[in-house]
Amino acid sequence: MDNHNRRQFLGWAAALASLPPLRAQSGRNGKVFDARDYGAVGDGRTLDTAPIQRAIDAAAAAGGAQVLLRGGRKYLVSTLVLKSGIDFHLADDAELVVSANQADYPAGSDGILTANGARDLKVTGTGNINGRATEFMADYSKEGEIWNPKPFRPKIFVLTACHGLEVRDLTFSQAPQWGLHMIGCEHVLVDGLKIRNNLEVPNCDGIDPDHCRDVEIRKCDIVCGDDAIVIKATRQTANYGPSANITVKDCVIETKDSGLKIGTETTDDIHDIRFEACRIASGCRGLTIQLRDEGNVYNIDYNDIQFEARYQAAPWWGRGEAISFTAIPRARGGKVGRIHDVRVRNVTGRAENSVRVNGVAETRIGNLSFENVALTFDRWTRYPGGVFDNRPTTAYPDIEQHRTPGFNIRYADGVTLKDCKVAWGANRPEYFTHALEAENVTSLGLTSFTGEAAHPERDQAILIR
């Protein structure tokens, strides 16, 4: 290249380098509100909450538009209040850095990205929200393999009573508490989230639809210490109604707690839920329904799921149960609803503990079917076994000493197992027992059920009492 062309090329390169990053597709009416134009610094040290909030408010006042946080910058923030009609967009590698200083937060605030009553709200982009989890922790327990939190730790999202909500393509990481908490939201799409939380931080759930309806959660890649995707009905002062018509599909999960879960908070009905085409790489339980309150859980489908369930250290709930559907009062004398009409199909898994179906005398589980479920039971972790985990309850022992059959079914009616298989791994401790154990069960139907006892010289394959 001659000197003239070289100078020309370098001039072009310099001009291109000086251009701002490409903007994502603009918001409603083609309007874009750049947070830098409202004073955001983006150096990761200067608190940018106020200027970003000004950009949000201006975009909402304009009738809805994109609020742009450009890549190449880190924006230190506390609580932001999102508004109707905006697309809050983290472009390229933009990062929201959560402030660890409680003084930066309004009194009573428990979230970073918040909204109340917003309509047609979008949160999008390829950037990251860094929750700085361990800076909200007091100390670490080596024995419990768990961080102990300080009194204040915000959630990443608290989105309340939103209608027409989309959360797409973002990453959030190191959440100090729940990640995406949606309360009373309707017509929701959660698509392509990447979650990278600390596996030893408690309560850092991935996605929590709570009293929500008409929700689709798809193509999410989740690593978190606590429940990955968990559908709830928490006790609230307002009546947000049931959780219903929720589909979860095509997700990949690693957790120290439950992979795909309903409960434990079940103060209203939870119904018409579909979990499908998901893989739980590791968890303390594979498929979970924990009913502890007065709501009913019904019309639930788990289909095309792969999982691994293993024991964890004592503070973590769950004891390696392959599948755990339990209806147990939260407290002695407390009211508990009913689990009924649940279907589990085309599920394969490896687990250290049983498939557990456990109602109680006052609340029996009904109309439950397993079809084409193939499970292998083995032990590969160092934690003590031979127990069931009943938490949270004060009506029954937290941890119940119990041998480990393949399927354990208690206080249930209308249970069918079709084309199901129990196999045992190489490590079979003495407390591994029957392929199927049923107690106080009516209308138990077995079709093409295969599996022998873990110790056939001692136990029969099927024990019904």
N, C-alpha and C positions, 0 to 999 in steps of 0.2 A: 504494500500500500504506500503511495507517494505521500509527501508531507501535506499536500493540499487536501487529499482525500482523508488522510488521517485526522487533520484538524476538523474537517467537516463531520466525520464519524464521531469524534469526541464531543463536538458541539451537540449533535443529535442525542448522544447518550446522556449528556448533562441535562439537556432539556427534558428528556423522558424521566430522568431520576427526580427532577423537581416537581413533576406532576403529582397530584394527590392520588392515593390508592383508588382503584376502580370502585365505584359505589355499587352496592347491590341494587336490585330493582327498587325504584322509588315507591313511596307509599301512596295512599289514596290521593287522587287528584295530582299525582306526580310530584308531590311536595316532599322535600327532605329537610329535616331539621338536624343539623350537625351539632353535636354537644359542644364541640370546640368553639362554635360561634357564640355560645352562651357562657363561655368562660372555663370550660373543663380543661384541665392541664394535662392529665393522663401520664403523670410521671410516677405513679404508684406510691407517692408520699403525700401529695397535697389532697386533702379531702374534696372530692368532686361531687358530692351528693347534691349540693344546692344548684350548681350550674346544670347538671343533668336533669334535675327536677324542673328547672326553668324550660329546658328544651321539651320535656314531656308535656308540660302545661301549655306551651305554645303550639305544639303539634295537635293537642286535643282541641284547643280553641280554634284552630284552623279547620276543624271538621274532620280531623283524622289525617295522619301522615306518618312517614317513617322518621323515627328518632335514630340517628346514626351515631354509633360509636366506632370510630375508625380503627383499623388494625395498626399494629406496631406500637400500641400504647396500653398502659395499665391504669385503670381508673379506680382509685380508692373510694369506696362508698359505704354508707350505712343504709338506712331504709329509704327506698324509692317507692313512690305511689304511681302505678301505671294507670292509664286512663282509656276510655272507650275510643275505638277507632284507630289506635296507633299500632305501628309495627316497631317494637323496640328491638333494634337490630345490632348485634355484635358482629361487625364485619371482620373477615379474614381472621387474624389471630388476636383481636381485641380481647382484653381481659378485665373483668370486674374483680377487684380485690376487696374482699370483705374487711371492713374495719374491725379490729379486735378491741377497740376502746368503747366501752359501754356508754361513756359520756357522749359519744357521737350519735346515739340513737334517741328518738323520741320516747318519752315515758310510756311504758306498756307495749312497746313494739317488740314483735317476735319474728320479724321476717326481713329479708333484704329486698326482693322484688315482690311488692304487694299490690293488691287491687281489691276493690269492693264494689260489686255491682257493675263492673265494666262490661260493655258489649263489643263484640268484634275486635277483641284484643289479640295481637300476635306478639310472640316473643321468639325471635328467629336469629339465625346467623351461625357462623362456624367458630365463634369465639368461645371463651371459657369463663366461668364464674368460680373463682378460687375462694373457698370458704375458710381456709386457714385453721382447720379443725383443731389441731393440737394446741394452738394458742388459746383455745377456750377450755382446755383441760387442766385439771389441778395436778394430777400425778398419774403414774402408770403402775398397774398391778401385774407383776410378772406371773404370779400364781394364777390370777384370773384371766391373764392375757387380754386385758381390757384397760382403756383409759377411764379415769374418774373425772367427770366434768365439773367445771366451775358452775356457780348458780346461773349465770347468764350465758346463753349460747343461741344465736338466732337460727331460724330455718332459712333455706335458700329462697324458696317461694312460699308465700301465703296468699292464695288467690281465692277470693270469697265471692260467691253468688255471681260469678261471671257467666255470660251467655255468648256462645260463638267464640270459643277460646282456642287458639292454636299455639303450641309450644313445639318448635321444630329445630332439629339439627344442632342445637347447642351442646356444649360440654359443661357440666359442673363437676367440681372436684373438691375433696376435703371438706365436705359439709359438716359443720359442727353439730347439727341436729337434723331433723327431717329435710329431705331435699325438695321435691315438688309436692307441696300440700295444696290440694284443691278442695274447698269446702262449699258444698251446695252449688257447684257449677254444672251447667248443662250445655250440650252440643260442643264437645271437646275433642280435639285431635292432639295427641302427643306422638310425635313422629321423629325417629332417628336420633333420640337423645343418647349421649355418651356420658356415663356417670362413673367417676373414679374416686370414690370415697375411701377413707382409711378403714381397713378391715377390723381394726381393733378399737374403733370409736363407737360407743353405744348410741342407739336411737338415730343413726344417720341413714334412715330409710331412703330408698330410691324415689319411688313414686307412690303417692297416697291419695287416691280418689276417695273422698269422704262426703257422704250424702250427695253423691254426684250421679247424673243420669246422662245417657246417650254419649258415651265416651268410647273412643278408640285409642288404644296404646299399641304402637307397632314399631318394629325394627329398632328397639332400644338395646343398648349394650351396657350392662350395669355391673359394677363392682361396688359393694357396700357392706359395712359391718352388720347392719341390721336388715330387717325385711326389705326385699328388693322391690316387689310390686305388691302392694297390700291394700285391699279395699275395705273401708271402714265405715262406721256410722258412730262417730264420737258423740259424747254428750255435749250438747250446745244449749245456749239460752234461747236461740231462735229455732224455729221449726224449718229445717231445710229439706225434710222429706227423706225417702229411702235412697239407697244406692241401687241403681238398676240400669239394665241395658248397657253393660260395659263389656268390651271385647279387648283382650290382650293377646297379641300374636307376634310371632317372628322375633322374639326377644332372646338374648343370651345373658345369663346371670351367673354371678359368683357372689356368695354372701356367707356370713357366719350365722345367719338366722334363716328364716323361711324364704324360699324362692318365689313361689306364687301363693298368695295367702289372702284369706278373708278373716277379719277380726284383728285383735281380740275385741276391740270396741264395737259392740253390736247393739246399740240402743234403739235402732230402727231397723226395719227389714232391709235385707240385702238379697236381691233376686235378679234372675236373668243375666248371669255372668258367664262369659266364655273365655277360657284360657286355651290357646291352641298354638301348635307349631313353635314351641319354646324349648330351650335347652338350659338346664341348671347345671353348670359345670361343677359346682360344689355348694352345699348348704347344710345347715343342721337339720332341716326337713325339706322334703321335696314339695309335696302338695299339702296345703294346710287350710283347714277351717277351724278357727278357735271361737266358738260361740260362748260368751260369758255373761251376756246381758239379755234384755227382754225382747229384742228383735228376733225375727225368724230369718233363716237363710235357706233359700230354695231355688230350684231350677238353675243348677250350676253344672257347667260342662268343662271337663278337662279332657283335651284331645290332642294326640300326637305330641307327647311331652317326653323328653329324656332328662334324667337327673342322677345326681349322686348326693347321698345324704350321709353325714358323718357326725360323730360326737365332737363337741367342743368343750372348752374349759367351763367350769361350773357356773359362772355368772350368766352365760349366754343361754337363752331359752331354747329348748329343743334338745333331744338326746338321740339324734341320728335317725329319727323315724322316717321311713320311706314316704308314707302318707299318714296324715294325722287329722282326722275329723272328730272333734270333741265338742260336746255340749255339756258344760259343767257350770254350776252357779259360781259367780265371782265371790260371793260370800255366803255363809250359812244362812239359809232362809231367803236368799235372794231369788228374784224371778229370773228365769232363763227361758229363752224362746226355743224353737225347734229347728233342727236341720232335716230337710226332706227333699226328695227328688234331685239327687246328685248323680251324675254320670261320669265315669272315668273310663276312657277308651284309648287304645293304642298308646300305652304308656310303658316305657322300659326304664329300669333303674337299678342302681347298685346302692345298697344301704347297710348301715350297721345296726338298724333297729326295725321294728315291725311296721307293717301297715296297721294303723290303729283306728278303729271306729268305736267311739266310746260315748254313748249317751248315759243317762242316769235314770233311776226308777221314775222320777217325776217328769223327765223329758227324754223320751226315746227317739232315736234317729230312725227315719223311715224312707222307704223307696230309694234304695242306693244300689247302683249297678257298677260292676267292674267288668270290662270286656277287653280281651286281648291285652292283658296286663302281665308283663314278664319281668320278674324281679329276682335279683341275686343278693343274698344276705351274707355278709362277711364281717370280719373285724380287722381294721388296719391302723387305727389310732391307739394311743396309749391311755386314753381316759377310761375310768371304770365304767362297766356296762351292767346289764341286767336291771334296767330301770325304765319307767315311763315318766314323762314330764307333764304335770298337770297345771303348771303355772299359766296365768295368774288365778289363784283361788285360795281362799281361806276355809272353804267348806270341805276340802279334801287335802291330803298331804301334797305338798309341792312336788316332791319327788317320790314316786311310788316304786317300791321294790317289785319287780315283775320279770319273769323269764321272757324270752324273746322268741315267740313263734313268727312264722311268715306273716300271717294275717291274724289279728286279734280283734274280735268283734264282740261287743258287750252292749246290752240294752238297745237292741235295734230290731226293726220289723221290715220284712220285704227286702232282703239283701240278696242279690244275685251275683255270682261269679261265673263268667262264661269265657272259655278259652284263656284261662289264666294259668300262670306257671310260677312255681316257687323253686328256686335253686339255691344251693348253699356253696359258699366259697371254701377255700382251703383251710381257713382259720375258723373253727367251729367251737367256741367255748362251751362249757358244760351247760350254761343257761340258754343256749339255743335249743329250741324244742320242736314243736309240731309245724307242719306246713300251714295248717289252719286250726285255730282254736276259737270256738264260739261259746258264749255264755249268755243265757237269758235272751235268746234270739228266736224270733218267729219267722216263718216263711223264708227259710234260707234255701236258695236254689243254687245247685252246682251243676254246671254243664262243661264237660271237657276240662275239668280242673286237674292239673298235674303237679306233683311234687311230693316228695317223701319227707319224713322228719329229718332234722339235722343229725340226730343220733338214732337211726332206725332200730338199732339193737336195744334201745331203751324206751323209745316213745313211738306211739302210733302217728301216722301222717295227719289224721284229722281227729280232733277231740271236740265233741259237742256236749255241753253240760246244760 
